[in-house]
C-alpha cells in the first residue's frame, strides 16, 4: 500500500544495479521495493529477490540507526 513512500524514504539505499535472471541487459536504477512486491502476487519471486530486499532494508536501517 505504501511501497512508493517506502521506496522514496529509502532513497539510494533502495536502488541497485540489477540484471534479471537470463537477462541480456542491466538496469542501473532498479527500485527494489517497488519492483519486488508485485512478484509476490504473480508468483515470480525468487530467493535472490528476497535477499536483495533484505540487504536493502538492512542497509537503510543501519544508516538511520544513529539519526
PQR file of N, CA, C, O and H, with PARSE charges and radii, in Angstrom:
ATOM      1  N   UNK A   1       0.806  -1.176   0.000 -0.4000 1.5000
ATOM      2  CA  UNK A   1       0.000   0.000   0.000 -0.0000 2.0000
ATOM      3  C   UNK A   1       0.869   1.268   0.000  0.5500 1.7000
ATOM      4  O   UNK A   1       0.548   2.234  -0.692 -0.5500 1.4000
ATOM      5  N   UNK A   2       1.945   1.269   0.758 -0.4000 1.5000
ATOM      6  CA  UNK A   2       2.812   2.440   0.839 -0.0000 2.0000
ATOM      7  C   UNK A   2       4.186   2.183   0.219  0.5500 1.7000
ATOM      8  O   UNK A   2       5.181   2.769   0.645 -0.5500 1.4000
ATOM      9  H   UNK A   2       2.205   0.484   1.320  0.4000 1.0000
ATOM     10  N   UNK A   3       4.237   1.321  -0.770 -0.4000 1.5000
ATOM     11  CA  UNK A   3       5.539   0.960  -1.340 -0.0000 2.0000
ATOM     12  C   UNK A   3       6.246   2.159  -1.969  0.5500 1.7000
ATOM     13  O   UNK A   3       7.468   2.273  -1.871 -0.5500 1.4000
ATOM     14  H   UNK A   3       3.429   0.845  -1.116  0.4000 1.0000
ATOM     15  N   UNK A   4       5.499   3.049  -2.608 -0.4000 1.5000
ATOM     16  CA  UNK A   4       6.129   4.246  -3.191 -0.0000 2.0000
ATOM     17  C   UNK A   4       6.728   5.126  -2.108  0.5500 1.7000
ATOM     18  O   UNK A   4       7.822   5.664  -2.277 -0.5500 1.4000
ATOM     19  H   UNK A   4       4.507   2.957  -2.688  0.4000 1.0000
ATOM     20  N   UNK A   5       6.025   5.273  -1.005 -0.4000 1.5000
ATOM     21  CA  UNK A   5       6.511   6.090   0.101 -0.0000 2.0000
ATOM     22  C   UNK A   5       7.767   5.482   0.718  0.5500 1.7000
ATOM     23  O   UNK A   5       8.732   6.189   1.007 -0.5500 1.4000
ATOM     24  H   UNK A   5       5.136   4.836  -0.868  0.4000 1.0000
ATOM     25  N   UNK A   6       7.745   4.179   0.914 -0.4000 1.5000
ATOM     26  CA  UNK A   6       8.907   3.491   1.492 -0.0000 2.0000
ATOM     27  C   UNK A   6      10.102   3.589   0.553  0.5500 1.7000
ATOM     28  O   UNK A   6      11.221   3.855   0.992 -0.5500 1.4000
ATOM     29  H   UNK A   6       6.961   3.604   0.678  0.4000 1.0000
ATOM     30  N   UNK A   7       9.867   3.375  -0.741 -0.4000 1.5000
ATOM     31  CA  UNK A   7      10.941   3.467  -1.720 -0.0000 2.0000
ATOM     32  C   UNK A   7      11.550   4.867  -1.708  0.5500 1.7000
ATOM     33  O   UNK A   7      12.770   5.014  -1.784 -0.5500 1.4000
ATOM     34  H   UNK A   7       8.958   3.159  -1.098  0.4000 1.0000
ATOM     35  N   UNK A   8      10.709   5.893  -1.613 -0.4000 1.5000
ATOM     36  CA  UNK A   8      11.190   7.273  -1.562 -0.0000 2.0000
ATOM     37  C   UNK A   8      12.005   7.524  -0.294  0.5500 1.7000
ATOM     38  O   UNK A   8      13.049   8.173  -0.345 -0.5500 1.4000
ATOM     39  H   UNK A   8       9.718   5.774  -1.551  0.4000 1.0000
ATOM     40  N   UNK A   9      11.530   7.011   0.839 -0.4000 1.5000
ATOM     41  CA  UNK A   9      12.239   7.193   2.101 -0.0000 2.0000
ATOM     42  C   UNK A   9      13.618   6.536   2.072  0.5500 1.7000
ATOM     43  O   UNK A   9      14.570   7.068   2.642 -0.5500 1.4000
ATOM     44  H   UNK A   9      10.682   6.484   0.880  0.4000 1.0000
ATOM     45  N   UNK A  10      13.726   5.403   1.423 -0.4000 1.5000
ATOM     46  CA  UNK A  10      14.990   4.678   1.380 -0.0000 2.0000
ATOM     47  C   UNK A  10      16.001   5.335   0.445  0.5500 1.7000
ATOM     48  O   UNK A  10      17.206   5.115   0.566 -0.5500 1.4000
ATOM     49  H   UNK A  10      12.953   4.971   0.959  0.4000 1.0000
ATOM     50  N   UNK A  11      15.505   6.134  -0.478 -0.4000 1.5000
ATOM     51  CA  UNK A  11      16.353   6.823  -1.447 -0.0000 2.0000
ATOM     52  C   UNK A  11      17.368   5.879  -2.089  0.5500 1.7000
ATOM     53  O   UNK A  11      16.976   4.840  -2.619 -0.5500 1.4000
ATOM     54  H   UNK A  11      14.526   6.313  -0.576  0.4000 1.0000
ATOM     55  N   UNK A  12      18.650   6.206  -2.058 -0.4000 1.5000
ATOM     56  CA  UNK A  12      19.667   5.410  -2.752 -0.0000 2.0000
ATOM     57  C   UNK A  12      19.908   4.042  -2.107  0.5500 1.7000
ATOM     58  O   UNK A  12      20.521   3.176  -2.731 -0.5500 1.4000
ATOM     59  H   UNK A  12      18.969   7.050  -1.627  0.4000 1.0000
ATOM     60  N   UNK A  13      19.443   3.831  -0.875 -0.4000 1.5000
ATOM     61  CA  UNK A  13      19.600   2.514  -0.256 -0.0000 2.0000
ATOM     62  C   UNK A  13      18.674   1.479  -0.896  0.5500 1.7000
ATOM     63  O   UNK A  13      18.912   0.277  -0.773 -0.5500 1.4000
ATOM     64  H   UNK A  13      18.946   4.535  -0.368  0.4000 1.0000
ATOM     65  N   UNK A  14      17.636   1.929  -1.567 -0.4000 1.5000
ATOM     66  CA  UNK A  14      16.688   1.018  -2.204 -0.0000 2.0000
ATOM     67  C   UNK A  14      16.818   0.948  -3.708  0.5500 1.7000
ATOM     68  O   UNK A  14      15.936   0.419  -4.385 -0.5500 1.4000
ATOM     69  H   UNK A  14      17.442   2.905  -1.666  0.4000 1.0000
ATOM     70  N   UNK A  15      17.915   1.478  -4.244 -0.4000 1.5000
ATOM     71  CA  UNK A  15      18.159   1.466  -5.691 -0.0000 2.0000
ATOM     72  C   UNK A  15      19.481   0.763  -5.945  0.5500 1.7000
ATOM     73  O   UNK A  15      20.503   1.117  -5.357 -0.5500 1.4000
ATOM     74  H   UNK A  15      18.632   1.908  -3.695  0.4000 1.0000
ATOM     75  N   UNK A  16      19.459  -0.238  -6.826 -0.4000 1.5000
ATOM     76  CA  UNK A  16      20.661  -1.024  -7.101 -0.0000 2.0000
ATOM     77  C   UNK A  16      20.793  -1.269  -8.596  0.5500 1.7000
ATOM     78  O   UNK A  16      19.857  -1.037  -9.362 -0.5500 1.4000
ATOM     79  H   UNK A  16      18.629  -0.525  -7.304  0.4000 1.0000
ATOM     80  N   UNK A  17      21.958  -1.739  -8.999 -0.4000 1.5000
ATOM     81  CA  UNK A  17      22.137  -2.260 -10.340 -0.0000 2.0000
ATOM     82  C   UNK A  17      21.613  -3.684 -10.350  0.5500 1.7000
ATOM     83  O   UNK A  17      21.912  -4.455  -9.439 -0.5500 1.4000
ATOM     84  H   UNK A  17      22.718  -1.928  -8.377  0.4000 1.0000
ATOM     85  N   UNK A  18      20.846  -4.045 -11.352 -0.4000 1.5000
ATOM     86  CA  UNK A  18      20.168  -5.342 -11.346 -0.0000 2.0000
ATOM     87  C   UNK A  18      20.159  -5.939 -12.745  0.5500 1.7000
ATOM     88  O   UNK A  18      19.825  -5.267 -13.720 -0.5500 1.4000
ATOM     89  H   UNK A  18      20.603  -3.418 -12.093  0.4000 1.0000
ATOM     90  N   UNK A  19      20.526  -7.197 -12.826 -0.4000 1.5000
ATOM     91  CA  UNK A  19      20.399  -7.963 -14.061 -0.0000 2.0000
ATOM     92  C   UNK A  19      19.446  -9.112 -13.786  0.5500 1.7000
ATOM     93  O   UNK A  19      19.751  -9.970 -12.958 -0.5500 1.4000
ATOM     94  H   UNK A  19      20.797  -7.743 -12.034  0.4000 1.0000
ATOM     95  N   UNK A  20      18.298  -9.155 -14.454 -0.4000 1.5000
ATOM     96  CA  UNK A  20      17.343 -10.232 -14.191 -0.0000 2.0000
ATOM     97  C   UNK A  20      17.902 -11.579 -14.632  0.5500 1.7000
ATOM     98  O   UNK A  20      18.793 -11.640 -15.480 -0.5500 1.4000
ATOM     99  H   UNK A  20      18.050  -8.458 -15.127  0.4000 1.0000
ATOM    100  N   UNK A  21      17.372 -12.670 -14.051 -0.4000 1.5000
ATOM    101  CA  UNK A  21      17.821 -13.993 -14.474 -0.0000 2.0000
ATOM    102  C   UNK A  21      17.658 -14.155 -15.989  0.5500 1.7000
ATOM    103  O   UNK A  21      16.605 -13.847 -16.546 -0.5500 1.4000
ATOM    104  H   UNK A  21      16.649 -12.621 -13.363  0.4000 1.0000
ATOM    105  N   UNK A  22      18.673 -14.623 -16.620 -0.4000 1.5000
ATOM    106  CA  UNK A  22      18.715 -14.826 -18.068 -0.0000 2.0000
ATOM    107  C   UNK A  22      18.559 -13.525 -18.837  0.5500 1.7000
ATOM    108  O   UNK A  22      18.253 -13.544 -20.029 -0.5500 1.4000
ATOM    109  H   UNK A  22      19.529 -14.874 -16.167  0.4000 1.0000
ATOM    110  N   UNK A  23      18.764 -12.394 -18.169 -0.4000 1.5000
ATOM    111  CA  UNK A  23      18.623 -11.096 -18.813 -0.0000 2.0000
ATOM    112  C   UNK A  23      19.848 -10.749 -19.637  0.5500 1.7000
ATOM    113  O   UNK A  23      20.969 -11.136 -19.307 -0.5500 1.4000
ATOM    114  H   UNK A  23      19.012 -12.379 -17.200  0.4000 1.0000
ATOM    115  N   UNK A  24      19.620 -10.023 -20.699 -0.4000 1.5000
ATOM    116  CA  UNK A  24      20.711  -9.585 -21.550 -0.0000 2.0000
ATOM    117  C   UNK A  24      20.930  -8.086 -21.402  0.5500 1.7000
ATOM    118  O   UNK A  24      21.572  -7.455 -22.242 -0.5500 1.4000
ATOM    119  H   UNK A  24      18.710  -9.708 -20.967  0.4000 1.0000
ATOM    120  N   UNK A  25      20.393  -7.528 -20.331 -0.4000 1.5000
ATOM    121  CA  UNK A  25      20.546  -6.104 -20.068 -0.0000 2.0000
ATOM    122  C   UNK A  25      20.736  -5.897 -18.571  0.5500 1.7000
ATOM    123  O   UNK A  25      20.489  -6.807 -17.780 -0.5500 1.4000
ATOM    124  H   UNK A  25      19.872  -8.041 -19.649  0.4000 1.0000
ATOM    125  N   UNK A  26      21.168  -4.719 -18.186 -0.4000 1.5000
ATOM    126  CA  UNK A  26      21.354  -4.380 -16.775 -0.0000 2.0000
ATOM    127  C   UNK A  26      20.627  -3.073 -16.491  0.5500 1.7000
ATOM    128  O   UNK A  26      20.835  -2.072 -17.176 -0.5500 1.4000
ATOM    129  H   UNK A  26      21.369  -3.980 -18.829  0.4000 1.0000
ATOM    130  N   UNK A  27      19.785  -3.094 -15.491 -0.4000 1.5000
ATOM    131  CA  UNK A  27      19.076  -1.902 -15.047 -0.0000 2.0000
ATOM    132  C   UNK A  27      19.913  -1.263 -13.942  0.5500 1.7000
ATOM    133  O   UNK A  27      20.077  -1.850 -12.872 -0.5500 1.4000
ATOM    134  H   UNK A  27      19.616  -3.907 -14.935  0.4000 1.0000
ATOM    135  N   UNK A  28      20.438  -0.081 -14.187 -0.4000 1.5000
ATOM    136  CA  UNK A  28      21.316   0.560 -13.204 -0.0000 2.0000
ATOM    137  C   UNK A  28      20.543   1.346 -12.155  0.5500 1.7000
ATOM    138  O   UNK A  28      21.130   1.806 -11.176 -0.5500 1.4000
ATOM    139  H   UNK A  28      20.305   0.396 -15.056  0.4000 1.0000
ATOM    140  N   UNK A  29      19.247   1.507 -12.341 -0.4000 1.5000
ATOM    141  CA  UNK A  29      18.401   2.245 -11.401 -0.0000 2.0000
ATOM    142  C   UNK A  29      17.188   1.399 -11.005  0.5500 1.7000
ATOM    143  O   UNK A  29      16.051   1.860 -11.103 -0.5500 1.4000
ATOM    144  H   UNK A  29      18.770   1.133 -13.136  0.4000 1.0000
ATOM    145  N   UNK A  30      17.425   0.183 -10.567 -0.4000 1.5000
ATOM    146  CA  UNK A  30      16.362  -0.753 -10.200 -0.0000 2.0000
ATOM    147  C   UNK A  30      15.859  -0.417  -8.802  0.5500 1.7000
ATOM    148  O   UNK A  30      16.617  -0.500  -7.835 -0.5500 1.4000
ATOM    149  H   UNK A  30      18.349  -0.192 -10.488  0.4000 1.0000
ATOM    150  N   UNK A  31      14.589  -0.038  -8.684 -0.4000 1.5000
ATOM    151  CA  UNK A  31      13.966   0.300  -7.408 -0.0000 2.0000
ATOM    152  C   UNK A  31      13.459  -1.002  -6.769  0.5500 1.7000
ATOM    153  O   UNK A  31      12.456  -1.574  -7.195 -0.5500 1.4000
ATOM    154  H   UNK A  31      13.974   0.030  -9.470  0.4000 1.0000
ATOM    155  N   UNK A  32      14.162  -1.439  -5.764 -0.4000 1.5000
ATOM    156  CA  UNK A  32      13.970  -2.773  -5.194 -0.0000 2.0000
ATOM    157  C   UNK A  32      12.564  -2.996  -4.642  0.5500 1.7000
ATOM    158  O   UNK A  32      11.913  -3.974  -5.010 -0.5500 1.4000
ATOM    159  H   UNK A  32      14.978  -0.974  -5.418  0.4000 1.0000
ATOM    160  N   UNK A  33      12.089  -2.124  -3.780 -0.4000 1.5000
ATOM    161  CA  UNK A  33      10.788  -2.333  -3.135 -0.0000 2.0000
ATOM    162  C   UNK A  33       9.665  -2.318  -4.166  0.5500 1.7000
ATOM    163  O   UNK A  33       8.832  -3.224  -4.196 -0.5500 1.4000
ATOM    164  H   UNK A  33      12.618  -1.330  -3.481  0.4000 1.0000
ATOM    165  N   UNK A  34       9.644  -1.305  -4.997 -0.4000 1.5000
ATOM    166  CA  UNK A  34       8.567  -1.159  -5.984 -0.0000 2.0000
ATOM    167  C   UNK A  34       8.541  -2.324  -6.971  0.5500 1.7000
ATOM    168  O   UNK A  34       7.463  -2.753  -7.385 -0.5500 1.4000
ATOM    169  H   UNK A  34      10.321  -0.569  -4.972  0.4000 1.0000
ATOM    170  N   UNK A  35       9.702  -2.841  -7.351 -0.4000 1.5000
ATOM    171  CA  UNK A  35       9.752  -3.913  -8.344 -0.0000 2.0000
ATOM    172  C   UNK A  35       9.608  -5.307  -7.748  0.5500 1.7000
ATOM    173  O   UNK A  35       9.270  -6.247  -8.467 -0.5500 1.4000
ATOM    174  H   UNK A  35      10.577  -2.493  -7.014  0.4000 1.0000
ATOM    175  N   UNK A  36       9.855  -5.460  -6.456 -0.4000 1.5000
ATOM    176  CA  UNK A  36       9.806  -6.791  -5.860 -0.0000 2.0000
ATOM    177  C   UNK A  36       8.423  -7.144  -5.324  0.5500 1.7000
ATOM    178  O   UNK A  36       7.995  -8.291  -5.459 -0.5500 1.4000
ATOM    179  H   UNK A  36      10.130  -4.697  -5.872  0.4000 1.0000
ATOM    180  N   UNK A  37       7.726  -6.209  -4.731 -0.4000 1.5000
ATOM    181  CA  UNK A  37       6.423  -6.510  -4.137 -0.0000 2.0000
ATOM    182  C   UNK A  37       5.418  -7.124  -5.119  0.5500 1.7000
ATOM    183  O   UNK A  37       4.707  -8.050  -4.729 -0.5500 1.4000
ATOM    184  H   UNK A  37       8.074  -5.278  -4.622  0.4000 1.0000
ATOM    185  N   UNK A  38       5.322  -6.660  -6.368 -0.4000 1.5000
ATOM    186  CA  UNK A  38       4.381  -7.307  -7.299 -0.0000 2.0000
ATOM    187  C   UNK A  38       4.721  -8.774  -7.601  0.5500 1.7000
ATOM    188  O   UNK A  38       3.848  -9.537  -8.015 -0.5500 1.4000
ATOM    189  H   UNK A  38       5.900  -5.908  -6.685  0.4000 1.0000
ATOM    190  N   UNK A  39       5.961  -9.161  -7.401 -0.4000 1.5000
ATOM    191  CA  UNK A  39       6.362 -10.548  -7.665 -0.0000 2.0000
ATOM    192  C   UNK A  39       5.717 -11.523  -6.684  0.5500 1.7000
ATOM    193  O   UNK A  39       5.606 -12.713  -6.979 -0.5500 1.4000
ATOM    194  H   UNK A  39       6.670  -8.541  -7.065  0.4000 1.0000
ATOM    195  N   UNK A  40       5.289 -11.030  -5.517 -0.4000 1.5000
ATOM    196  CA  UNK A  40       4.546 -11.878  -4.582 -0.0000 2.0000
ATOM    197  C   UNK A  40       3.226 -12.303  -5.200  0.5500 1.7000
ATOM    198  O   UNK A  40       2.814 -13.455  -5.064 -0.5500 1.4000
ATOM    199  H   UNK A  40       5.379 -10.063  -5.278  0.4000 1.0000
ATOM    200  N   UNK A  41       2.562 -11.379  -5.879 -0.4000 1.5000
ATOM    201  CA  UNK A  41       1.244 -11.659  -6.446 -0.0000 2.0000
ATOM    202  C   UNK A  41       1.296 -12.548  -7.673  0.5500 1.7000
ATOM    203  O   UNK A  41       0.433 -13.407  -7.852 -0.5500 1.4000
ATOM    204  H   UNK A  41       2.897 -10.443  -5.990  0.4000 1.0000
ATOM    205  N   UNK A  42       2.296 -12.355  -8.523 -0.4000 1.5000
ATOM    206  CA  UNK A  42       2.333 -13.159  -9.749 -0.0000 2.0000
ATOM    207  C   UNK A  42       3.208 -14.405  -9.618  0.5500 1.7000
ATOM    208  O   UNK A  42       3.489 -15.083 -10.606 -0.5500 1.4000
ATOM    209  H   UNK A  42       2.998 -11.657  -8.378  0.4000 1.0000
ATOM    210  N   UNK A  43       3.635 -14.699  -8.389 -0.4000 1.5000
ATOM    211  CA  UNK A  43       4.365 -15.937  -8.077 -0.0000 2.0000
ATOM    212  C   UNK A  43       5.692 -16.054  -8.822  0.5500 1.7000
ATOM    213  O   UNK A  43       6.104 -17.155  -9.188 -0.5500 1.4000
ATOM    214  H   UNK A  43       3.407 -14.148  -7.586  0.4000 1.0000
ATOM    215  N   UNK A  44       6.359 -14.925  -9.047 -0.4000 1.5000
ATOM    216  CA  UNK A  44       7.655 -14.966  -9.731 -0.0000 2.0000
ATOM    217  C   UNK A  44       8.805 -14.588  -8.804  0.5500 1.7000
ATOM    218  O   UNK A  44       9.926 -14.352  -9.254 -0.5500 1.4000
ATOM    219  H   UNK A  44       6.024 -14.031  -8.749  0.4000 1.0000
ATOM    220  N   UNK A  45       8.519 -14.535  -7.514 -0.4000 1.5000
ATOM    221  CA  UNK A  45       9.520 -14.160  -6.526 -0.0000 2.0000
ATOM    222  C   UNK A  45      10.586 -15.247  -6.406  0.5500 1.7000
ATOM    223  O   UNK A  45      10.270 -16.434  -6.324 -0.5500 1.4000
ATOM    224  H   UNK A  45       7.608 -14.727  -7.148  0.4000 1.0000
ATOM    225  N   UNK A  46      11.843 -14.831  -6.396 -0.4000 1.5000
ATOM    226  CA  UNK A  46      12.946 -15.785  -6.255 -0.0000 2.0000
ATOM    227  C   UNK A  46      13.669 -15.536  -4.933  0.5500 1.7000
ATOM    228  O   UNK A  46      13.464 -14.515  -4.277 -0.5500 1.4000
ATOM    229  H   UNK A  46      12.100 -13.867  -6.462  0.4000 1.0000
ATOM    230  N   UNK A  47      14.488 -16.455  -4.571 -0.4000 1.5000
ATOM    231  CA  UNK A  47      15.298 -16.311  -3.359 -0.0000 2.0000
ATOM    232  C   UNK A  47      16.214 -15.089  -3.478  0.5500 1.7000
ATOM    233  O   UNK A  47      16.443 -14.384  -2.495 -0.5500 1.4000
ATOM    234  H   UNK A  47      14.655 -17.285  -5.103  0.4000 1.0000
ATOM    235  N   UNK A  48      16.729 -14.845  -4.665 -0.4000 1.5000
ATOM    236  CA  UNK A  48      17.590 -13.673  -4.881 -0.0000 2.0000
ATOM    237  C   UNK A  48      16.826 -12.368  -4.640  0.5500 1.7000
ATOM    238  O   UNK A  48      17.384 -11.411  -4.104 -0.5500 1.4000
ATOM    239  H   UNK A  48      16.544 -15.417  -5.463  0.4000 1.0000
ATOM    240  N   UNK A  49      15.548 -12.332  -5.038 -0.4000 1.5000
ATOM    241  CA  UNK A  49      14.727 -11.144  -4.785 -0.0000 2.0000
ATOM    242  C   UNK A  49      14.586 -10.901  -3.285  0.5500 1.7000
ATOM    243  O   UNK A  49      14.695  -9.766  -2.822 -0.5500 1.4000
ATOM    244  H   UNK A  49      15.095 -13.110  -5.474  0.4000 1.0000
ATOM    245  N   UNK A  50      14.347 -11.946  -2.546 -0.4000 1.5000
ATOM    246  CA  UNK A  50      14.184 -11.835  -1.097 -0.0000 2.0000
ATOM    247  C   UNK A  50      15.473 -11.333  -0.457  0.5500 1.7000
ATOM    248  O   UNK A  50      15.436 -10.469   0.419 -0.5500 1.4000
ATOM    249  H   UNK A  50      14.258 -12.869  -2.923  0.4000 1.0000
ATOM    250  N   UNK A  51      16.600 -11.864  -0.885 -0.4000 1.5000
ATOM    251  CA  UNK A  51      17.890 -11.432  -0.343 -0.0000 2.0000
ATOM    252  C   UNK A  51      18.175  -9.971  -0.692  0.5500 1.7000
ATOM    253  O   UNK A  51      18.738  -9.231   0.115 -0.5500 1.4000
ATOM    254  H   UNK A  51      16.630 -12.566  -1.597  0.4000 1.0000
ATOM    255  N   UNK A  52      17.789  -9.569  -1.881 -0.4000 1.5000
ATOM    256  CA  UNK A  52      18.014  -8.196  -2.317 -0.0000 2.0000
ATOM    257  C   UNK A  52      17.215  -7.211  -1.453  0.5500 1.7000
ATOM    258  O   UNK A  52      17.741  -6.180  -1.032 -0.5500 1.4000
ATOM    259  H   UNK A  52      17.332 -10.169  -2.537  0.4000 1.0000
ATOM    260  N   UNK A  53      15.957  -7.532  -1.197 -0.4000 1.5000
ATOM    261  CA  UNK A  53      15.135  -6.679  -0.342 -0.0000 2.0000
ATOM    262  C   UNK A  53      15.708  -6.656   1.072  0.5500 1.7000
ATOM    263  O   UNK A  53      15.805  -5.595   1.688 -0.5500 1.4000
ATOM    264  H   UNK A  53      15.530  -8.370  -1.539  0.4000 1.0000
ATOM    265  N   UNK A  54      16.079  -7.803   1.574 -0.4000 1.5000
ATOM    266  CA  UNK A  54      16.650  -7.901   2.919 -0.0000 2.0000
ATOM    267  C   UNK A  54      17.912  -7.042   3.032  0.5500 1.7000
ATOM    268  O   UNK A  54      18.070  -6.296   3.998 -0.5500 1.4000
ATOM    269  H   UNK A  54      16.000  -8.665   1.073  0.4000 1.0000
ATOM    270  N   UNK A  55      18.799  -7.144   2.059 -0.4000 1.5000
ATOM    271  CA  UNK A  55      20.037  -6.354   2.076 -0.0000 2.0000
ATOM    272  C   UNK A  55      19.746  -4.853   2.054  0.5500 1.7000
ATOM    273  O   UNK A  55      20.360  -4.091   2.801 -0.5500 1.4000
ATOM    274  H   UNK A  55      18.670  -7.750   1.274  0.4000 1.0000
ATOM    275  N   UNK A  56      18.818  -4.429   1.208 -0.4000 1.5000
ATOM    276  CA  UNK A  56      18.488  -3.007   1.120 -0.0000 2.0000
ATOM    277  C   UNK A  56      17.886  -2.498   2.425  0.5500 1.7000
ATOM    278  O   UNK A  56      18.241  -1.416   2.892 -0.5500 1.4000
ATOM    279  H   UNK A  56      18.318  -5.048   0.602  0.4000 1.0000
ATOM    280  N   UNK A  57      16.981  -3.267   3.010 -0.4000 1.5000
ATOM    281  CA  UNK A  57      16.364  -2.845   4.269 -0.0000 2.0000
ATOM    282  C   UNK A  57      17.386  -2.787   5.394  0.5500 1.7000
ATOM    283  O   UNK A  57      17.351  -1.867   6.211 -0.5500 1.4000
ATOM    284  H   UNK A  57      16.692  -4.146   2.630  0.4000 1.0000
ATOM    285  N   UNK A  58      18.291  -3.749   5.448 -0.4000 1.5000
ATOM    286  CA  UNK A  58      19.319  -3.741   6.491 -0.0000 2.0000
ATOM    287  C   UNK A  58      20.264  -2.553   6.341  0.5500 1.7000
ATOM    288  O   UNK A  58      20.646  -1.936   7.335 -0.5500 1.4000
ATOM    289  H   UNK A  58      18.320  -4.496   4.784  0.4000 1.0000
ATOM    290  N   UNK A  59      20.642  -2.227   5.104 -0.4000 1.5000
ATOM    291  CA  UNK A  59      21.497  -1.056   4.881 -0.0000 2.0000
ATOM    292  C   UNK A  59      20.792   0.229   5.299  0.5500 1.7000
ATOM    293  O   UNK A  59      21.393   1.108   5.917 -0.5500 1.4000
ATOM    294  H   UNK A  59      20.331  -2.728   4.296  0.4000 1.0000
ATOM    295  N   UNK A  60      19.515   0.325   4.955 -0.4000 1.5000
ATOM    296  CA  UNK A  60      18.748   1.517   5.316 -0.0000 2.0000
ATOM    297  C   UNK A  60      18.609   1.632   6.834  0.5500 1.7000
ATOM    298  O   UNK A  60      18.803   2.710   7.394 -0.5500 1.4000
ATOM    299  H   UNK A  60      19.027  -0.389   4.452  0.4000 1.0000
ATOM    300  N   UNK A  61      18.275   0.530   7.498 -0.4000 1.5000
ATOM    301  CA  UNK A  61      18.141   0.561   8.955 -0.0000 2.0000
ATOM    302  C   UNK A  61      19.472   0.901   9.621  0.5500 1.7000
ATOM    303  O   UNK A  61      19.504   1.650  10.597 -0.5500 1.4000
ATOM    304  H   UNK A  61      18.118  -0.346   7.042  0.4000 1.0000
ATOM    305  N   UNK A  62      20.553   0.363   9.108 -0.4000 1.5000
ATOM    306  CA  UNK A  62      21.868   0.679   9.648 -0.0000 2.0000
ATOM    307  C   UNK A  62      22.220   2.144   9.484  0.5500 1.7000
ATOM    308  O   UNK A  62      22.825   2.745  10.372 -0.5500 1.4000
ATOM    309  H   UNK A  62      20.527  -0.246   8.315  0.4000 1.0000
ATOM    310  N   UNK A  63      21.847   2.720   8.356 -0.4000 1.5000
ATOM    311  CA  UNK A  63      22.167   4.121   8.097 -0.0000 2.0000
ATOM    312  C   UNK A  63      21.329   5.053   8.960  0.5500 1.7000
ATOM    313  O   UNK A  63      21.794   6.132   9.329 -0.5500 1.4000
ATOM    314  H   UNK A  63      21.356   2.232   7.635  0.4000 1.0000
ATOM    315  N   UNK A  64      20.115   4.663   9.286 -0.4000 1.5000
ATOM    316  CA  UNK A  64      19.237   5.536  10.070 -0.0000 2.0000
ATOM    317  C   UNK A  64      19.265   5.244  11.559  0.5500 1.7000
ATOM    318  O   UNK A  64      18.597   5.929  12.333 -0.5500 1.4000
ATOM    319  H   UNK A  64      19.737   3.787   8.986  0.4000 1.0000
ATOM    320  N   UNK A  65      20.017   4.251  11.970 -0.4000 1.5000
ATOM    321  CA  UNK A  65      20.054   3.838  13.369 -0.0000 2.0000
ATOM    322  C   UNK A  65      20.516   4.941  14.298  0.5500 1.7000
ATOM    323  O   UNK A  65      19.974   5.077  15.395 -0.5500 1.4000
ATOM    324  H   UNK A  65      20.559   3.694  11.341  0.4000 1.0000
ATOM    325  N   UNK A  66      21.486   5.720  13.905 -0.4000 1.5000
ATOM    326  CA  UNK A  66      22.057   6.734  14.767 -0.0000 2.0000
ATOM    327  C   UNK A  66      21.464   8.120  14.572  0.5500 1.7000
ATOM    328  O   UNK A  66      21.938   9.090  15.164 -0.5500 1.4000
ATOM    329  H   UNK A  66      21.926   5.609  13.014  0.4000 1.0000
ATOM    330  N   UNK A  67      20.446   8.216  13.757 -0.4000 1.5000
ATOM    331  CA  UNK A  67      19.845   9.535  13.488 -0.0000 2.0000
ATOM    332  C   UNK A  67      18.881   9.897  14.598  0.5500 1.7000
ATOM    333  O   UNK A  67      18.272  10.966  14.561 -0.5500 1.4000
ATOM    334  H   UNK A  67      20.061   7.428  13.276  0.4000 1.0000
TER
END
